[in-house]
């Protein structure tokens, strides 16, 4: 249930920081730990310029 809720949010975040392009389907994961890895990776990419 959480992964279904987070898919559009994670996809938009990845698009905003330039990890994916607009043609990429929704990002989903198989478990909570995989979702955490995606979010941490995206945040690292977002803040890597600081």
Backbone as CSV, one residue per row, in Angstrom:
resi,resn,N_x,N_y,N_z,CA_x,CA_y,CA_z,C_x,C_y,C_z
1,UNK,0.825,-1.190,0.000,0.000,0.000,0.000,0.875,1.262,0.000
2,UNK,1.897,1.268,0.839,2.791,2.429,0.910,3.495,2.658,-0.423
3,UNK,3.889,1.573,-1.090,4.598,1.714,-2.359,3.696,2.310,-3.425
4,UNK,2.413,1.957,-3.417,1.472,2.547,-4.368,1.322,4.039,-4.119
5,UNK,1.319,4.444,-2.864,1.190,5.847,-2.509,2.451,6.633,-2.883
6,UNK,3.610,6.030,-2.710,4.878,6.713,-2.924,5.319,6.754,-4.392
7,UNK,4.762,5.905,-5.260,5.223,5.821,-6.652,5.180,7.163,-7.379
8,UNK,4.073,7.901,-7.374,4.079,9.184,-8.077,5.020,10.211,-7.448
9,UNK,5.149,10.182,-6.136,6.015,11.123,-5.429,7.477,10.835,-5.772
10,UNK,7.878,9.558,-5.696,9.257,9.182,-6.008,9.585,9.465,-7.471
11,UNK,8.622,9.222,-8.355,8.848,9.477,-9.778,9.022,10.966,-10.045
12,UNK,8.195,11.793,-9.445,8.315,13.245,-9.645,9.628,13.764,-9.077
13,UNK,10.038,13.263,-7.915,11.303,13.677,-7.315,12.471,13.300,-8.221
14,UNK,12.452,12.082,-8.752,13.526,11.648,-9.650,13.562,12.497,-10.913
15,UNK,12.410,12.841,-11.433,12.344,13.697,-12.622,12.876,15.101,-12.312
16,UNK,12.489,15.641,-11.157,12.901,16.996,-10.783,14.410,17.136,-10.620
17,UNK,15.072,16.099,-10.118,16.520,16.186,-9.922,17.298,15.682,-11.133
18,UNK,16.596,15.245,-12.175,17.260,14.860,-13.412,17.752,13.432,-13.493
19,UNK,17.281,12.568,-12.611,17.710,11.174,-12.646,16.999,10.421,-13.775
20,UNK,15.771,10.788,-14.072,14.989,10.155,-15.137,14.448,11.225,-16.060
21,UNK,13.955,10.791,-17.222,13.309,11.738,-18.128,11.798,11.554,-18.074
22,UNK,11.080,12.373,-18.805,9.622,12.371,-18.723,8.980,11.118,-19.306
23,UNK,9.737,10.309,-20.033,9.186,9.092,-20.633,9.262,7.876,-19.701
24,UNK,9.863,8.029,-18.531,10.008,6.931,-17.591,8.680,6.650,-16.899
25,UNK,8.279,5.371,-16.809,7.043,5.054,-16.078,7.240,5.269,-14.578
26,UNK,6.209,5.057,-13.810,6.279,5.254,-12.364,7.358,4.389,-11.729
27,UNK,8.073,4.967,-10.771,9.063,4.226,-9.993,8.320,3.478,-8.894
28,UNK,8.558,2.188,-8.813,7.974,1.383,-7.740,9.067,0.520,-7.147
29,UNK,8.802,-0.094,-6.024,9.763,-0.972,-5.385,9.074,-2.215,-4.872
30,UNK,9.858,-3.187,-4.499,9.299,-4.442,-4.016,9.166,-4.498,-2.509
31,UNK,9.708,-3.517,-1.814,9.649,-3.527,-0.367,10.041,-2.175,0.190
32,UNK,9.839,-1.998,1.473,10.105,-0.705,2.100,11.578,-0.349,2.045
33,UNK,12.462,-1.338,2.229,13.896,-1.041,2.190,14.320,-0.557,0.816
34,UNK,13.760,-1.127,-0.242,14.104,-0.673,-1.582,13.608,0.744,-1.813
35,UNK,12.462,1.090,-1.265,11.939,2.450,-1.373,12.870,3.425,-0.668
36,UNK,13.382,3.032,0.491,14.319,3.891,1.219,15.584,4.122,0.404
37,UNK,16.093,3.108,-0.259,17.304,3.236,-1.061,17.078,4.213,-2.207
38,UNK,15.924,4.122,-2.861,15.605,5.040,-3.958,15.554,6.471,-3.447
39,UNK,14.870,6.697,-2.334,14.720,8.048,-1.784,16.068,8.599,-1.337
40,UNK,16.881,7.788,-0.673,18.198,8.245,-0.235,19.077,8.570,-1.436
41,UNK,19.029,7.739,-2.467,19.804,8.010,-3.673,19.377,9.294,-4.354
42,UNK,18.075,9.538,-4.421,17.579,10.761,-5.037,17.949,11.997,-4.228
43,UNK,17.862,11.884,-2.905,18.253,13.008,-2.064,19.749,13.294,-2.198
44,UNK,20.554,12.240,-2.291,21.992,12.431,-2.503,22.278,13.137,-3.812
45,UNK,21.556,12.750,-4.856,21.726,13.403,-6.163,21.281,14.858,-6.091
46,UNK,20.199,15.122,-5.378,19.665,16.468,-5.254,20.637,17.396,-4.532
47,UNK,21.255,16.908,-3.451,22.125,17.739,-2.626,23.604,17.576,-2.922
48,UNK,23.964,16.901,-4.002,25.366,16.654,-4.288,26.126,17.927,-4.666
49,UNK,25.426,18.973,-5.031,26.084,20.229,-5.396,26.460,21.084,-4.215
50,UNK,26.054,20.691,-3.005,26.335,21.517,-1.830,27.578,21.077,-1.129
